[in-house]
Amino acid sequence: MQNPTPSRKVLGFSTQSYPTFGRGVFNEASPPKTVLGSPYYWWFMFLRLNEDYKKTVDANGVGKCAALYKDFGDIYSVDFKTWWNTHATYFAEKRNGYSMAIANKLEELAPFGNSEVINLVVPLNWSQRSLKKKFTQLILSKLEKGKRGVSVEASNATYRLSGKWHIEAMKSAYNVYTLRNTLVEGKKLPLADIAIKAELQIAKNMQLGKKTKLTSDMRRVATIIANRHYKRAELFIKAAASSSFPYSK
């Protein structure tokens, strides 16, 4: 199993929302916002809920998720920070090795027609103003203004993000799913109460177990919303065991 140790200075991601941990001991029970706000964190957390992956881990890599296990390993015996620090390169963009430099021989030129690099002839007898103007016309005009990082669609990472995501939706789906599968006195909580415990917006003014004429409609709506989050969590769990998240391709 490959366990590459990454460096934040050399890794590039398709989003600026990669996890950062700061200094001090990582508290798995209460991660910092810079971790909770990363889709990679939720990828890890939803994969922990995937029964096929858990069975594969229990069988030491034998099972439906054997190929994924070779890369990700036992995600249940380590916290997210420890795991991320040895696996982040799987989610990072693959480097092509190009840097801005003066080519001094033919073999240092980049392949013609390459979409990621350009060979440029620069007349050294031009003024700086003329060179800057031409550089803007020839080079900067090809780049997206204000672009940061790599677009999700253009990502070449081994495990990549897919489509758009909403962190709060991931968090709500995760909370609803785990609460739904936690027994209280041997029984599952009603979805309306789960909506309250998961702190869904629809249930912010509701009370646990309270059923009156006034709240019956609210509980019915809360049940519907909680069920939607549960179904969404099932999709996230499935995608977490694929090469793309939050939507498998």
Residue, then its C-alpha position, 0 to 999 in steps of 0.5 A: m500500500q502506498n503511503p505518500t507523505p505530502s507537503r502543502k507547498v507542493l500539492g495542488f488541488s482542484t478546490q481551495s477547500y482542502p483541509t488544513f489543521g493548524r497547530g496542536v493536537f487534532n480533535e477527531a470529535s470536534p475538528p476545526k472549521t478548516v477541516l469540516g469545510s472540506p469535501y475531502y473530510w466528508w469523503f472520508m467520513f462517508l466512506r467509513l459508513n460504507e458497509d462494503y468497504k468495512k467488510t473489505v477492511d475486516a477481511n484485510g483487503v479482500g472484498k468488493c472494495a479491494a482496489l480502493y483498499k490498496d490505496f486508502g487502507d484501514i480508515y477506521s484505525v486512524d483519525f482523519k488528520t493522520w490518514w490525510n497526511t499520508h494519502a493527500t496525494y491521491f486527491a492532488e493534481k498530477r504534476n507535469g513537471y513544467s516550470m517557467a525557465i529559459a530553454n537552452k537546448l532543443e530537448e528543453l522545449a515543451p511538446f508543440g500543441n500542449s494545452e498546459v505549456i507554451n514555447l515563447v520566443v522573446p525579443l530582448n531588444w524590445s522595451q519592457r512595456s512592449l514585452k508586457k503588452k505582448f505577453t498579456q496578448l499572447i499568454l495572459s489572455k489564454l488564462e481565466k481571470g482570477k482563476r485559483g487552482v484547477s477546475v473540478e471538471a479539468s481535474n486529473a487527480t486519481y480520486r477527484l471531486s465531481g460536480k458541485w457540492h454544499i458542505e452543509a448538505m453533506k453535514s446534514a446528510y451525515n448527521v441524519y444517516t448516523l442518527r437514523n441508524t443509532l438505536v435509542e432504547g432498542k428503537k430507531l428515532p422518528l425522522a421528525d425527531i432526527a431532524i431536530k437532533a440533526e439541527l435541520q433548519i426546518a426543525k429549529n423551532m420544534q421540540l423532541g417528541k412533542k405532537t400537537k395540532l400545531t406541530s403535526d404539520m411541522r413534523r410531517v414536513a420535517t420527516i420529509i426533509a429528513n428522509r431526503h437527507y437520508k437518501r442523499a447520504e446513501l448516494f454519498i456513501k456509495a460515491a465515497a467508495s468510487s473514484s469520484f465524490p460526492y457523485s460517482k461517475 
